[in-house]
Amino acid sequence: MRVFPGSKAEGVGVGGPADEFGPDAWGEATKLVRGGLTRSDHGETSEALYLNSGFVYPDAETAAARFAGDDDGFIYSRYGNPTVSMFEERLRLLEGAEACYGTSSGMSAVFTALACQLEAGDHIVASRALFGSCFQIVTNILPRFGITYELVDGKDLDAWRAALVPETKCVFLETPSNPTLEVIDLAAVCDLAKKVGARVVVDNVFATPILQRPLEFGADIVIYSGTKHIDGQGRCLGGAILSTEEFKEEELKPMIRHTGPSLSPFNAWVLLKGLETLKLRVNEQSRAAHTIAEALETMSGVSQVLYPHLESHPQYELCTQQMKQGGTVVTFKIDGGREQAFDILRRLSIIDISNNLGDSKSLITHPASTTHRNIGEEERSRVGIGEDMLRLSVGLEETDDLIADLGQAIRAVI
């Protein structure tokens, strides 16, 4: 394989004079287009898709050396793959992490990042406002293995302080949260966790690495669902875990290799291409989302709008300190319940009904009956998810068209 500038394999950015203009020193947009690029002898423009499961060795000694870890060549695509490695390196550069591991989905990233470091008798503290499947992992799946948990109001630092005990091995949170867009003080929670020796794992899906970098606030591990903004066009599943090199090698790699939640080469290639336009899409979608949030606040029939960079957001100051923009998702409540919410959804002309988010197409869902149905009515009530709530993921359509579509649907119902 021929190695070109920008490839980690070339040694650029590892040491010496090349550091001055190596990948780690590149600007954000350059990293997104060229980070991790490794070309074959064919000199292809677009990253190559190595759609194979296994690799051959020139001799038995090389095979033995690779399995022993003395040769860093590829072994099997469950362990590693050239296309997957390019995706991992590009996202690593963007996030500013030491290491990245691609996974088969965002949820496999969540579970693997937690499970690889927890064992019977350990304690995890998590914010109560979690995505439905994340809630199930913390409160239902991990306890089956003898892991105890405590859920806290993520906004309440005293609650974090009281919940963090010497047995706490891990802290897990998402900020902004899904779907209430609750924001957690990352620096403060990370500081509290460090005092008891707990690692902080942050699901950064809503903010993306374009708008927020949890590692800069003290987090230890960052998780993404590549299915969302990184792909951004509804094509494939994928996830990623970013961490220190030590965590990746000693705890994460054995878990992924032996349990198999690996990222497919094809999906990694799609995610690589998505990364090239991630900054452009997230910035434009966030701008549009902010404009739509302001418009929704003026509409009759809308009782509340939740958006991190609106001055009406209860944590507005913290939001503007942690996030460069407010993100691509707007959550709002209507004057009514499920019947009125469903009626609004069926009247939309442009915006599609879907539980996905971060797509180039605008998507809307009713969280109480979809993404957060399985956490139960009592828990939904505790975090403020009512039958009157709708979550809008803003796409790349004309902003005025989206505002008009929302307006006509709401006026027809309320």
NORDALIN-V194172 format. One record per pair of residues at least 12 apart in sequence whose C-alpha atoms are under 6 Angstrom apart, sorted by the first residue. I is the first residue (numbers start at 1). J is the second residue. Records with the same first field share a line. If there is no record, write none. Layout:
I=J ; J
This chain:
1=40 ; 41
2=39 ; 40 ; 41
3=38 ; 39
6=23 ; 35 ; 36 ; 37
7=36 ; 37 ; 38
8=36
32=275 ; 276
33=276
35=90
36=86 ; 89 ; 90
49=83
50=83
51=265
53=76 ; 77
54=76
55=75
78=262
79=257
83=265
84=265 ; 268
87=272
88=100 ; 101
95=209
98=244 ; 245
99=242 ; 243 ; 244 ; 245
100=241 ; 242
101=240 ; 241
102=239 ; 240 ; 263
103=238 ; 239 ; 240 ; 261 ; 262 ; 263
104=238 ; 239 ; 261 ; 262 ; 263
105=237 ; 238 ; 239
106=224 ; 225 ; 238 ; 239
109=239 ; 240
116=251 ; 252 ; 255
120=145 ; 146 ; 147
121=146 ; 147
122=147 ; 169
123=147 ; 148 ; 149 ; 167 ; 168 ; 169
124=149 ; 168 ; 170 ; 171
125=149 ; 150 ; 151 ; 171
126=151 ; 171 ; 172 ; 173
127=151 ; 152 ; 153 ; 154 ; 173
128=151 ; 152 ; 153
129=383
131=178
132=371 ; 372
154=184
155=184
166=196
168=198
169=198
170=198 ; 199 ; 200
171=200 ; 201
172=201 ; 202
173=202
174=202 ; 203
186=217
187=217
190=218
199=220
200=219 ; 220
201=221 ; 222
202=222
203=223
205=224
207=327
211=323 ; 324
212=323
221=242 ; 243
222=241 ; 242
223=240 ; 241
224=239 ; 240
225=239
226=238 ; 239
228=357 ; 358
229=358
230=274 ; 275
231=271 ; 274
232=358 ; 359 ; 360
233=359 ; 360
236=267
285=328 ; 394 ; 395
286=327 ; 328
288=399
289=328 ; 394
301=334 ; 335 ; 414
302=333 ; 334
303=333 ; 334 ; 335
304=332 ; 333
305=332
306=331 ; 332
307=330
308=326
309=326
328=393 ; 394
329=392 ; 393
330=392
331=390 ; 391 ; 392
332=389 ; 390
333=388 ; 389
334=388
336=388
337=387 ; 388
338=387
344=409 ; 410
347=409
348=409
351=363
353=365
357=393
359=395
360=395 ; 396
361=395
362=393 ; 394 ; 395
363=392 ; 393
364=391 ; 392
365=390 ; 391
366=390
368=387
